[in-house]
């Protein structure tokens, strides 16, 4: 009996040892599998990350050259007087005023609107100009007004357009967009406008408008007078010239004087 028990115990010990060895082998295999799986995950992660980095497109803006967009001076809440040749000519009121001397041509920018008064030599107001946006090219002495452009002078003339250029060298206004001019006597609209600085002599092309009857009567009288003068000139040219009497020759008189002698 004792020998049988010893055999059983030895068999149990062997079986336990086998189980422990099998468990150790299983753990080793599992650890190897986990390590391999972890390595594969890390490898694929690095591959995907590398591919994403290599295919990424950078969205970058072009470099700013020569400080084109940088203003040399920026002023807010401006209310100032501008002189020309030592004489005060304008008053400028604006929310923001940028001065850029680097861009070509150099310019003043009024992106938030402008209100400008114009004075005569005695500092009397001749009119005012208002626009949503304005640029002044100081080297060219040229104003460019955009948006809701409105002008009014002391004579009661009112001008509206979406565009207006003011040439300080030629001393004139002009516009290539729809413009409307209203005076106490007439109203005119057109797609081309040109005028002097004082808005006293102007022209509107491709226009439609309304006029007072007096203006039409004056035009009719002037046209009738011109047609009458042209008719008189034509009648005078059509009349035949009167016959001219030929002067007597002096030959017979000479013969007669010789005969008397």
PyMOL commands that set and color helices and strands:
alter all, ss='L'
color gray80, all
select helices_A, chain A and resi 2-55+213-238+251-260
alter helices_A, ss='H'
color red, helices_A
select strands_A, chain A and resi 73-84+87-100+107-110+114-119+125-131+133-137+142-153+158-167+172-175+179-182+186-190+192-196+202-205+208-211
alter strands_A, ss='S'
color yellow, strands_A
deselect
rebuild
show_as cartoon
